[in-house]
Amino acid sequence: MSHPASRPIGLHPVTRAVRRALGLATAGSLALISPALLADEAESAEALETVTVEAEALSLVTEGSDNYRVSRTSTATKLDLTPRETPQSVSVVTRAQLEDFNLDTINDALESAPGVTVERVETDRTYYSSRGFEISNLQVDGLRLPMPYNNVHGDIDTAVYDRVEVVRGATGLMSGSGNPAATVNFVRKRPTATPQASVSGTLGSHEHRRLAVDVSGPLDDEGRVRGRLVAAGLDADAYLDRLHRERGVLYGVLEADLTDSTQLALGHTWQRNDTDSNMWGALPLYDSAGNPTDYDRSTSSAPDWSYWNGETQRSFVELTQRLSDDWSLKGTVTHLDMVSDTELFYIGSVPDADTGRIPNSFTLSKYDRHLEQWVADVHAKGDVEAFGRTHQLVLGSDWSQSRNQQSSLYAAASEDLPPLDDWDGDYPEPEFGDPDFVNDATIKERSLYGAGKLDLADRWTAVVGARMSWLDTVGEQYGSSQDTTLDNELTPYAGLIYDLTDQASLYASYTEIFNPQTEMDRGGQYLDPIEGSSYELGLKADVFDGGADASLAVFRTEQDNVAQPDGQVNGRDVYRAVDGITSEGVEVTLAGELAPGWQASAGYTYLEIEDADGEATNTYIPRNMVKVATSYRPASLESLKVGARLRWQDDIERERDNADGRTRQEAYALVDLMASYDFSDSLTGSLNVNNVTDEKYLTSLKWDQGYYGASRHVMANLTWRY
């Protein structure tokens, strides 16, 4: 969103990196370097070798560039590793991709991430999956973010973030408990060393209106205090009948160099989502005779009075102390307060095969939720000389406490529904009674962890580590006690890397995982934690003259105690634990500059998921998936950029919960096109056309209901930068 006025359009990435390293643009980890240190780097920049400059500079900057890659990530281990030094599959959705394709929510961003499936099960609740399992590990700036129920309520705005990093596979070293699916790390924007500002306005189909403002720079003459303020607002209808969204986000962060070796950062994010006529559940996918339904794309199951409003407040304090030239100590404390207020309408039956009417079997609920979290982390990181070689180590501890309070009030349904294609949302608004249940549970997790990148020999590197975790849960859910304790849960991590050449490496990695579950059995008790192990073998290489990263990975995951649907009890979904679930497959990715001005991010995933009997399971997850995003800035017309995004998946299906047969979604492809033009160094206009072929498809088959994805739509954007 923000980049400097003197934008080096069309220059080679190394040249652009040098300019930004000298202070023309900053983001992400650049905020951790004092202006004095930047000045020292500037004086010696001309003496650096070109290759060295690229490696250093690109690790500092993603914002303000066209890059679809980053050179370093610490999401998997907290060690500062290049993609080739990370013994797992890594993908990054950079700020350039977010801007090129107008990806203003995390759901939109993750739909561009190779190997990730975005399960839009209803309009205001989303699950993510990778390698056959739900993603339960989220981070913000590398700090673990507990995720009750493994889903996200509402839309998370991307205005706050510089990039989104995804490490696929188990990352228990940094996440403690969690599924062996992937870890998603949201990296916030940080204050810049030079003044900059931007204003961006977007108009689109379905009355889509969005405005974003981003201001950053030093707050004193010496540049020792820096600040950044980001604000964005959305007001939009939708392709779905009656659905209307309003969203506001405000993010502020201050950084201060207390001394030449000490930096303090303070930040706060506020976001509010207000949604009218949202769906709880979705559309019936078959009728009383078992025939598939086929509604208009705009059809919604929401009445005109339903809503889902939510507000999130997230604050953090971060203190970084440089202990020496080689070691630093960092402590972070973050607090999350999230409240939700809803009135909801759920269709629990299927339409009559002859008339299309839906009989009165509805759930009407007023659902309120309050989630409060505290998370703290302190770790030391640095280099150690041993056996004539330099090794990198990190030692740390983290602690979290999450209190989740919920209540639901119910009302009786009063009448049947006409065929949904003919329904205008008119349904008597109920008066809700006393709460039917009140849930209040607190989960505490504390851990010690350590990791090291060990330089074993000229071509051999090991990345090893372990985490010891303690978990406690107190409280009740649906009237059942949930008091549990897990002690001394050891999570090992090991990776070995062999450099075939200076540009290519082979790697292997192994880790064990455990994951406490919030799914309940028929007796109202939480299922035992998932246990298992994850293996990965791969090849990584720097390609296209070092401008891009390529990888090939083969993986296998084994799990026990995996929750599988087991019907309902008193209207509540219940689950049973299943052993012997395995996931294995292949991933191929490519990200970076393929030629001057040509950026690309591409991934192919092949997946098999089987139960203990060798039968396919989790069939709602695609077995083959392709994701490509690319842009090109021609040397003959450097002000112009054109691009395209492709998302393809093969057939998916699921068994019906209350009828014989299976529901199926055929393979489909979604194509998006973009073009932008720099009218000047300060003014850029862009046009995005999404779902160009107007493909009709179901957004998910994770549940026994579903709804259709967005029709073809257009967005026009105008951005002014200083």
GUNUTI-266711 format. One line per 4 residues: number of its first residue (from 1); their letters; for each residue x negated, y negated, z of C-alpha. Coordinates in steps of 0.001 Angstrom, whole numbers, plus 500000, padded with zeros to 6 digits. Each point is the difference from the previous one (the first is absolute). Layout:
REM residues N
NUM> a> X Y Z; ...
This chain:
REM residues 722
1> mshp> 500000 500000 500000; 497200 497598 500826; 496813 499374 498168; 497752 496970 499492
5> asrp> 500597 497228 497529; 496734 500798 498214; 501148 503425 498953; 497368 501856 497922
9> iglh> 502419 501351 497427; 498642 502701 497737; 496564 500201 501631; 498337 503312 500705
13> pvtr> 500996 501333 503466; 496406 499660 501272; 499977 496295 499098; 503391 499482 501595
17> avrr> 498836 501868 503098; 496913 497796 500347; 502066 496830 499799; 502464 501215 502564
21> algl> 497236 501195 502309; 498678 496452 499964; 503311 498765 501390; 502209 499349 496999
25> atag> 502521 502530 501362; 500273 502233 503020; 502318 502559 501482; 500086 503089 502139
29> slal> 496663 500659 501630; 498495 496667 498838; 501743 498455 502986; 497658 501980 502259
33> ispa> 496955 498096 498712; 499177 496576 501343; 499497 497019 497653; 496380 499805 501151
37> llad> 499435 503542 498815; 501682 499217 496689; 497613 497086 499544; 497023 502281 500569
41> eaes> 501365 502414 497406; 500524 497165 497534; 496362 498874 500258; 498721 503486 499231
45> aeal> 502641 501033 497442; 497808 499347 496961; 497354 502384 501307; 502397 502950 500241
49> etvt> 500125 502730 497420; 503211 500009 498001; 501079 503473 501119; 499397 499096 503655
53> veae> 502034 496821 499682; 502950 501909 498572; 499990 502555 502807; 499849 497351 502710
57> alsl> 502317 497421 498498; 502802 502293 498949; 500180 501410 503506; 500869 496495 501198
61> vteg> 502598 499017 497460; 503135 501374 498400; 502126 496868 500095; 499698 497557 497118
65> sdny> 498511 502528 497601; 501395 502234 497277; 498519 503130 501599; 502028 503194 500359
69> rvsr> 497358 501534 502287; 498090 499240 503190; 496501 501189 500699; 500378 500896 503686
73> tsta> 502664 501332 502340; 500041 501031 503667; 503553 501372 500182; 498978 503666 500273
77> tkld> 497270 499769 502659; 499414 496326 500992; 496579 500387 498409; 499220 497567 497165
81> ltpr> 499909 502421 497077; 500091 499701 496245; 502575 502180 498208; 497256 502496 499162
85> etpq> 498932 500146 503661; 503554 500731 501170; 500635 503783 499836; 503716 499547 499250
89> svsv> 502191 498600 497250; 500328 496217 500277; 502155 497540 498042; 500532 496265 500421
93> vtra> 502825 497788 498786; 498116 496715 499750; 501264 496424 500150; 499561 499818 496204
97> qled> 502429 502910 499522; 502473 498513 502477; 500016 496732 498063; 499875 501449 496484
101> fnld> 503112 502122 500518; 501798 497770 502513; 499926 502671 502719; 501394 497974 502872
105> tind> 500893 502917 502323; 497981 502892 501381; 502422 502426 498336; 499174 498466 496622
109> ales> 496271 500094 500755; 499961 503655 501057; 501861 500977 496848; 496750 499024 498241
113> apgv> 497798 502104 502292; 498878 503319 498448; 501294 503071 501800; 502608 498114 502069
117> tver> 503757 500532 499686; 502318 497247 501249; 503195 501650 501248; 502678 497299 499848
121> vetd> 502635 502089 501769; 502266 497005 500589; 499802 496264 499419; 498346 499068 503318
125> rtyy> 498116 503103 501085; 497015 501482 498177; 497692 502983 500473; 496618 500501 498337
129> ssrg> 498397 503325 499124; 496709 501261 498628; 498669 503479 499343; 503402 501445 500851
133> feis> 500509 498475 503460; 501336 496814 501556; 497482 497232 500590; 500023 499299 503741
137> nlqv> 496733 498070 500297; 500028 496249 499433; 497287 497475 500832; 499748 496224 499988
141> dglr> 496413 498796 499522; 498861 503515 500882; 501857 500059 503334; 502279 502991 500524
145> lpmp> 503714 499128 499857; 502309 502596 501629; 502961 500757 497742; 503083 501456 501737
149> ynnv> 502144 502151 497702; 497494 499661 497121; 502088 497402 498196; 500078 496267 499358
153> hgdi> 503067 497831 500565; 500521 497166 497547; 497445 498590 497563; 496501 499032 501178
157> dtav> 498876 496939 498045; 496558 500130 498358; 499392 496230 500274; 498033 500658 503199
161> ydrv> 497638 502591 498531; 496898 499869 497840; 500215 503663 499005; 501389 503424 500920
165> evvr> 497562 502889 500430; 501120 503639 499838; 497835 502901 501164; 501674 503273 499039
169> gatg> 499745 503084 502136; 499590 500320 503761; 498347 497069 501767; 500366 501185 503575
173> lmsg> 496691 498415 500954; 501497 496508 499848; 503683 500789 500398; 499876 502646 502730
177> sgnp> 503282 501755 499474; 501597 499969 496578; 500931 501889 496867; 497283 501105 497543
181> aatv> 501668 497907 497311; 498193 496661 499850; 499144 496913 502004; 501188 496620 498721
185> nfvr> 497999 496984 501164; 501453 496501 499518; 497116 497503 499872; 501066 496488 500967
189> krpt> 498896 496813 498313; 497460 498031 502033; 498952 496332 500111; 497649 498837 497260
193> atpq> 496771 498021 500318; 501141 497398 497443; 503377 498242 499723; 502567 501613 497756
197> asvs> 503763 499975 499592; 502657 501504 497780; 503729 499717 499406; 501760 502743 498073
201> gtlg> 503630 500100 498873; 501812 502962 498443; 503381 500201 498257; 501420 503276 498786
205> sheh> 502971 502123 499080; 502835 500427 502508; 499488 496493 501438; 496519 500914 501259
209> rrla> 498322 496910 501511; 496724 500024 501919; 497608 497278 501160; 496570 500575 501568
213> vdvs> 497479 497506 501420; 496419 500806 501028; 497610 497435 501537; 496524 500800 501305
217> gpld> 496667 498426 500886; 497757 498509 502702; 501555 497906 502773; 496835 498178 501076
221> degr> 497095 498316 498232; 497580 502841 500705; 502347 502760 498882; 499722 501828 503314
225> vrgr> 503780 500028 500420; 502116 501220 497116; 503692 500587 499538; 502528 501434 497620
229> lvaa> 503768 499631 499729; 502182 502129 497731; 503758 499592 499624; 502437 501707 497632
233> glda> 503755 500116 499571; 502327 502124 497882; 503680 499699 499116; 501286 502606 497546
237> dayl> 502974 501994 498866; 499412 503456 498577; 500974 502331 497201; 502032 501884 502639
241> drlh> 503538 498779 500607; 500347 497529 502902; 496382 500387 501207; 498348 496717 500990
245> rerg> 496603 499428 501661; 498388 497116 501815; 496422 500272 501229; 497660 497589 501733
249> vlyg> 496378 500473 501030; 497532 497730 501789; 496387 500891 500746; 497385 497889 501729
253> vlea> 496435 500869 500943; 497133 498059 501578; 496342 500980 500112; 497336 498288 502076
257> dltd> 496244 500549 500150; 499591 499649 503764; 496254 500481 499584; 497761 501036 497122
261> stql> 500672 503638 500969; 503546 499888 501430; 503243 499584 498103; 503547 499811 501312
265> algh> 503093 500506 497818; 503632 499436 500974; 502961 500736 497768; 503765 500402 499950
269> twqr> 502462 501255 497393; 503759 499455 500071; 502335 501611 497523; 503771 500177 499841
273> ndtd> 502088 502138 497650; 503738 499410 499669; 501847 502411 497711; 503722 499870 499249
277> snmw> 501951 502998 498659; 497125 502416 500452; 500433 503726 499607; 499688 502370 502967
281> galp> 499376 503292 498314; 500902 499700 496340; 502248 501438 497278; 501367 503565 499944
285> lyds> 498055 501944 497375; 502652 502659 499306; 503781 500359 500278; 502233 502520 501758
289> agnp> 499586 502482 497113; 496206 499704 500046; 499824 497906 496826; 497253 497333 499934
293> tdyd> 501286 496452 500372; 498971 497344 497492; 500797 496512 501227; 499269 496666 498428
297> rsts> 496523 498827 500953; 501421 497107 502026; 502276 502193 502146; 499585 499580 503753
301> sapd> 501509 501804 502993; 499837 496851 502168; 503086 498044 501110; 499944 496232 499792
305> wsyw> 499558 499600 503803; 496952 502245 500546; 496610 498442 500754; 496502 500867 501231
309> nget> 498046 497127 501564; 496524 500321 501438; 497324 497764 501460; 496341 500870 500554
313> qrsf> 497413 498090 502031; 496390 501201 499821; 497138 498276 501852; 496306 500848 500219
317> velt> 496838 498864 501752; 496632 501097 498638; 496547 499365 501449; 496868 500923 498061
321> qrls> 496571 499854 501601; 496811 500539 498023; 497665 501825 502392; 496990 500034 497691
325> ddws> 499183 499974 496308; 501218 503601 499824; 502774 500288 502606; 503322 498330 500705
329> lkgt> 502787 500445 502537; 503651 499350 499140; 503093 500007 502160; 503582 499544 498785
333> vthl> 503342 499816 501778; 503263 499836 498076; 503619 499734 501092; 503071 500886 497958
337> dmvs> 503595 499113 500844; 502649 501163 497536; 503768 499782 500391; 502745 501278 497695
341> dtel> 503716 499208 500008; 502352 501849 497651; 503565 500901 499121; 500059 503069 497791
345> fyig> 502299 502237 497959; 499074 503590 499112; 501830 502274 497573; 499933 503525 501425
349> svpd> 502088 501755 497350; 500047 500484 496244; 502521 498755 497418; 502923 502123 498961
353> adtg> 499181 501673 496684; 503410 499137 498493; 500693 496474 501275; 496570 498639 500911
357> ripn> 501384 498779 503350; 497858 500530 503082; 501902 501337 503031; 499674 498341 503390
361> sftl> 496816 501483 501414; 498026 496853 500708; 497729 498839 502793; 500238 496352 501041
365> skyd> 497225 498860 502305; 498523 496927 501602; 496348 501003 500435; 497531 497875 501954
369> rhle> 496308 500648 500479; 497117 498392 501886; 496441 501197 499427; 497135 498539 502021
373> qwva> 496389 501063 499494; 496654 499160 501496; 496865 501242 498238; 496395 499349 501054
377> dvha> 496690 501107 498513; 496371 499353 500881; 497112 501418 498028; 496314 499469 499374
381> kgdv> 498467 500517 496573; 496460 499858 498747; 496913 501666 498582; 497633 502415 501689
385> eafg> 496522 500957 498836; 499225 503687 500484; 497805 502565 498258; 498717 497309 497677
389> rthq> 503473 499166 498678; 502780 497483 500705; 503357 501273 501236; 503252 498140 500690
393> lvlg> 501999 500701 503181; 503302 498865 501480; 501179 500688 503558; 503338 498851 501320
397> sdws> 503173 500441 501964; 503594 499019 499348; 503261 499953 501931; 503612 499519 498997
401> qsrn> 503400 499841 501638; 503263 500066 498037; 503394 499579 501629; 502931 500757 497719
405> qqss> 503511 499085 501196; 503116 500734 497966; 503753 499923 500431; 502907 500841 497717
409> lyaa> 503624 498969 500272; 502505 501892 497890; 503472 499310 498629; 502586 502211 498370
413> ased> 500471 499932 496230; 503479 498933 498940; 500582 501015 496356; 498698 501842 496935
417> lppl> 497925 498385 497276; 500964 499667 496338; 497497 501215 497384; 496744 498178 500724
421> ddwd> 499705 498633 496461; 503267 498144 500609; 499373 498938 503600; 499343 496324 500733
425> gdyp> 498742 500509 503569; 503302 499099 501620; 500376 502133 503146; 501411 499033 503404
429> epef> 497251 498653 502235; 500146 501883 503309; 499705 498938 503604; 497169 501948 501561
433> gdpd> 500353 501453 503484; 497468 500861 502698; 496636 501520 499043; 500273 503689 499211
437> fvnd> 496354 500525 500882; 497074 497983 501292; 496499 501231 499233; 496940 498728 501853
441> atik> 496638 501690 499541; 496425 498804 500512; 497020 501633 498337; 496468 499305 501204
445> ersl> 496881 501115 498163; 496382 499429 500948; 496871 501331 498365; 496244 499967 499724
449> ygag> 498405 500316 496578; 496628 499998 498327; 498753 500337 496435; 496734 499860 498157
453> kldl> 498693 499736 496492; 496844 502086 500166; 497307 499638 497348; 498839 503625 499959
457> adrw> 497698 499938 496981; 499400 498103 496782; 503207 501321 498409; 501907 501325 503040
461> tavv> 502340 498004 502246; 502312 501227 502747; 502996 498145 501411; 501009 501606 503287
465> garm> 502084 499072 502991; 502477 501050 502645; 502890 498539 501940; 501339 501027 503395
469> swld> 503620 498978 500603; 502445 499976 502898; 503746 499465 499438; 502855 499485 502444
473> tvge> 503704 499609 499219; 502597 499014 502584; 503682 499236 499578; 503011 501537 498341
477> qygs> 501580 500375 496577; 503655 500916 499509; 500263 500772 503713; 497071 502458 500020
481> sqdt> 496765 499415 501891; 496964 499536 497774; 497307 500056 502691; 496962 501682 498441
485> tldn> 496236 499885 500397; 497230 500984 497600; 496480 499951 501428; 496551 500334 498490
489> eltp> 501117 500292 496381; 496743 500188 498038; 500046 498900 496359; 496747 500773 498157
493> yagl> 498983 498425 496708; 497161 501130 497731; 498926 499039 496520; 496943 500808 497911
497> iydl> 498909 498035 496912; 497388 500981 497436; 498797 497447 497434; 499741 501753 496651
501> tdqa> 498618 496814 498460; 499832 496334 500944; 503530 499687 498603; 501755 503257 500988
505> slya> 500570 501971 503198; 501582 503248 501136; 501742 500099 503383; 501872 502318 502352
509> syte> 501987 499085 503109; 501935 501747 502768; 502155 498828 502859; 502586 501382 502379
513> ifnp> 503248 498202 500733; 502829 499914 502525; 503146 497929 499832; 502619 499592 502759
517> qtem> 503458 500016 498433; 503143 497954 500596; 502236 502593 498313; 502236 501907 502420
521> drgg> 501289 503570 500088; 503564 501089 500670; 499380 499748 503737; 499034 496314 499745
525> qyld> 496291 500585 500631; 497098 498624 497989; 498297 502630 497883; 496467 500990 500979
529> pieg> 497232 498004 498284; 498950 500943 496500; 496614 501708 499964; 497788 500775 497065
533> ssye> 496853 499382 498002; 499074 498197 496801; 497252 500689 497443; 498807 497963 497018
537> lglk> 497366 500449 497281; 499234 497350 497451; 497838 498182 497494; 499583 496209 499957
541> advf> 498136 497839 497522; 499265 496406 499061; 501069 499683 496371; 500227 497347 497288
545> dgga> 496584 498560 500894; 500875 499955 503672; 503139 497946 499497; 502418 502755 501051
549> dasl> 500351 502907 502418; 501175 503424 498840; 500859 502990 502165; 501213 503586 499737
553> avfr> 501253 501730 503164; 501302 503464 500831; 501787 500281 503351; 501789 502495 502259
557> teqd> 501949 499432 503203; 501400 502626 502376; 502644 499127 502608; 502080 501642 502717
561> nvaq> 503079 498749 501897; 501163 497936 497022; 503512 498559 500418; 502549 501255 497490
565> pdgq> 503713 499016 499881; 502301 502296 502019; 503398 498366 499487; 501760 497662 502409
569> vngr> 501202 500061 503604; 502697 497459 500911; 499143 497935 496928; 496273 499997 500817
573> dvyr> 497390 501530 497665; 498130 502865 501657; 496882 501875 498967; 498148 503269 500455
577> avdg> 496248 500570 500101; 498494 501999 497113; 496477 501468 499926; 497710 500630 497068
581> itse> 500722 496936 497842; 497160 499463 497506; 499329 497174 497587; 497324 500110 497344
585> gvev> 499274 498169 496822; 497792 497788 497867; 499611 496223 499775; 498204 497955 497341
589> tlag> 499539 496234 500372; 498299 497115 498218; 499801 496366 501150; 498046 496953 498895
593> elap> 498797 498150 496913; 499849 502241 496928; 498722 497257 497700; 499545 496230 500325
597> gwqa> 503418 498626 500927; 501694 503428 500171; 501069 501138 503474; 501761 503285 500752
601> sagy> 501170 502196 502852; 501164 503494 499055; 500783 503238 501771; 501343 503475 499279
605> tyle> 501207 502381 502730; 500822 503694 499734; 501563 501574 503097; 501259 503347 501281
609> ieda> 501826 500367 503339; 500979 503450 501301; 501425 501512 503175; 498714 503102 501797
613> dgea> 501825 502240 497504; 498371 498338 497006; 503204 498221 498978; 499958 496404 498805
617> tnty> 501094 497515 502667; 500439 496211 500220; 501139 500160 496390; 501231 496390 500148
621> iprn> 496335 498976 499644; 498736 499956 496375; 497396 502634 499113; 498465 497861 497254
625> mvkv> 499644 496241 500193; 498211 497351 497932; 499460 496364 500977; 498200 497438 497844
629> atsy> 499636 496241 500336; 497866 498037 497569; 499353 496431 498920; 497881 498379 497304
633> rpas> 498604 496489 499632; 498635 499583 496436; 496685 498207 499659; 501381 497955 497091
637> lesl> 502875 498672 502126; 498890 500085 503618; 503085 498171 501251; 502230 502921 498984
641> kvga> 500448 503240 501904; 502283 502864 498938; 500677 503258 501771; 502198 503035 500534
645> rlrw> 500928 502399 502789; 501131 503619 499538; 501485 502338 502608; 500946 503520 498901
649> qddi> 501115 503015 501994; 501274 503427 499043; 503254 501684 501049; 501029 500072 503654
653> erer> 502882 501828 501687; 501456 501001 503354; 502462 502541 501356; 503351 498543 500945
657> dnad> 500728 499799 503706; 503706 500801 499919; 500551 501747 496682; 498473 502574 497715
661> grtr> 497610 498893 497308; 497224 497468 499659; 499842 496325 499158; 497463 499137 497323
665> qeay> 498298 496868 498700; 498371 500464 496615; 496514 498670 499275; 499891 496298 499257
669> alvd> 497571 497170 499259; 500203 496350 501025; 498171 497389 497933; 499358 496411 501124
673> lmas> 498411 497261 497877; 498355 496728 501054; 498397 496948 498439; 498474 496926 501628
677> ydfs> 498476 496809 498641; 497703 497480 501710; 501244 496620 498818; 497129 498442 501959
681> dslt> 497618 500911 502804; 502838 499236 502403; 503193 501141 498272; 500919 503559 498951
685> gsln> 503267 501336 498639; 500928 503671 499748; 502818 502222 498779; 500803 503537 501164
689> vnnv> 502465 502408 498398; 500599 503082 502162; 501526 503295 498869; 499721 498904 496388
693> tdek> 501762 503114 498692; 502878 499561 502498; 499504 503530 501370; 502753 501296 502296
697> ylts> 498679 502128 502853; 500599 500930 503647; 497558 498334 502380; 499637 503090 502232
701> lkwd> 501322 503494 500695; 498542 500195 503498; 503568 499886 501336; 503183 501609 498697
705> qgyy> 501123 496562 498810; 498341 497514 497694; 500353 496876 497904; 498661 498703 496709
709> gasr> 496899 497899 499460; 499960 496467 498657; 501041 499294 496432; 497867 497933 497615
713> hvma> 499251 496658 501609; 497874 496941 499315; 497990 497711 502287; 498338 496706 499088
717> nltw> 497377 498477 502274; 498198 496656 500130; 496986 499563 502307; 498078 496825 500825
721> ry> 496589 500340 501661; 497568 497559 501503
